[in-house]
Structures are given as C-alpha cells and as structure tokens.
Amino acid sequence: MFQSFRPARRTAADCPQGDCDGCGGGHRIDRQVAEASLAVMPELKEIALHNRAILHRVVRHLATEKGITQFLDIGSGLPTARNTHEVAQEANPEAKVVYVDIDPIVLAYGRAHLETNPNTRVVTGDVRTPGEVLAHPDVRELIDFDKPVCVMLVGILHHILDEEDPKGIVATLRAAVPPGSYFFITNFTRLSDSRESEELEQVLLSQLGTGRVRTPAELAEYFDGLEILSPGIVPLPLWRPDEIVTDATTIGVRFMTGGVGIKR
C-alpha cells in the first residue's frame, strides 16, 4: 500500500515533534514512519525543529530584505503554527502564499483554517508533476509568474526517487519563474561518517516505497542555474542563524542541509 503513497512534509518535520495526533487516517502512516525513523535516528526530533526554524528565517529574510511577495510552498504538509503564510504576511500583509500537497486531508484542513485569508491558498498537487502544479487554477489565480516568486521545496525532494527525476522537477520549476525568483530547498543528507543516514533511507523505502538520502554533491545539483546565497548549502542551523550554534558537529545539526538560490 505504501508504493502509491507520497508523504507530506509532516513525515520529516512535524510528526517527530508529536504533531500527528488527530490528523486523520492518512497521518497514521506518518506516525508509523516517524516512529520507525526515530528508532534509527533519535535526532530527528531536533532536526525537525531545525527545519522549521530555517523556514522562518528564510521566509522572513526574503520577505523583509529581498521584497519577495509570492511564495509557492510545494510539499507543504498541513499548515501548522508559524508556517509560511504567517511569517511572510507578518512582514508584508499583502504577501501571497500557495501551499501544494498531494494529501487531500491537507486541502480540507487548509480550506477550513485559511478560508478567511484572501492571500493564501491550499491546493492538491504532486511535486512529481510540476507542470500540473504550475497550471493549477488556484496557483495561477494567486501567483503572478511575471513577478519574482520563492519556490519552496522544504524537506520533500528526499521523498523523490532517482527515476522520478528530482533534478528535472526543479529545472521545470526554475524555467517557469522569472529572473529575481528564489529557490529554497532542504534535504536529508548522506553523511560519510554516519551509518544512520543510510539506515534511515532503508526505513523510508520499506515503509513508504520511496526515499533517497543524497550526497552533498547531489544536493548541489538542485541549484544548477542559480546563484546560491551566502552562506551556501549548509547544515540547517548554520544558515544565517539567529543565535550562535555552539556545536556544529552533531548528527542532529549536520544530517539535513539546505540553501537558497536566486535565478538571475
């Protein structure tokens, strides 16, 4: 049954924080994957917090410092506390955010909780078919592709198998947005000194039928054609941290990396 299931970002982000309760039957799968993943890598709870924190920092930076007013958050999972629209619209109330996720529960939940927000949409879509995502009527209604957009692929591409061409997915999205647009990508990273990173890949494959923990060189390929912002593709806590990172050597800090690139 897992072969046809594609997880929302909750699998990698919110579930290890204990946020799967009451989310419906589909998210019992998320809980199963989270529990199996935590057995291999207990640091996933810490990693989930780092993934959420970098989302806040990047969206705030782009909205306040770079003047970005449009955010396309693909593989978003359920909109939770302090998610993309809240951070962006805190900086600019006119900022527009579209969440895209394959899980219909996300659509139902999002519409119920965001129906009074005219600058936010939730749509059902599959990152593996980016052309369909870009053509979705709600995406086209809210996002003006003649103006710069931030495309967010946060904790989702490690759920895409090699044969599903994650690099091609990014290339299709990159071709669709104008110069001045940004790409914000985070991913699980294969660590040469950590057997756990390989074991976690096996958990994802066995539980979901999908999952690839890629090398730093493979992750860098997602940013082909983009100018990467300082400090580069780095462990999540090291991307323009709000506080000093006292120990950058742990698995919890290093296992997930990310960066931001601009299309010139």
Disulfide bonds with the S-S distance in Angstrom:
Cys15-Cys20 1.65
